[in-house]
């Protein structure tokens, strides 16, 4: 598991009615070896977990005290 995670909170995008996948894709494409991405969402993003899983990303899900979901994505190098 990486030691450095970048963070992307997609809740503001979703609140504005913007589909967040393009923002997530842009961040995921910049992930380097030893890095990961934390996506914060207002719901559990199973389609995203499945999509990135099919691309070789592992994930860990954490339900946050405020009701949001934090999903850590990384690749085993």
Secondary structure, DSSP 8 states (H G I E B T S, - for coil): --SEEEEEE-HHHHHTT---HHHHHHHHHT--TTEEEEEEESS--HHHHHHHHHTT-EEEEEE-TTS-EEEEEE---
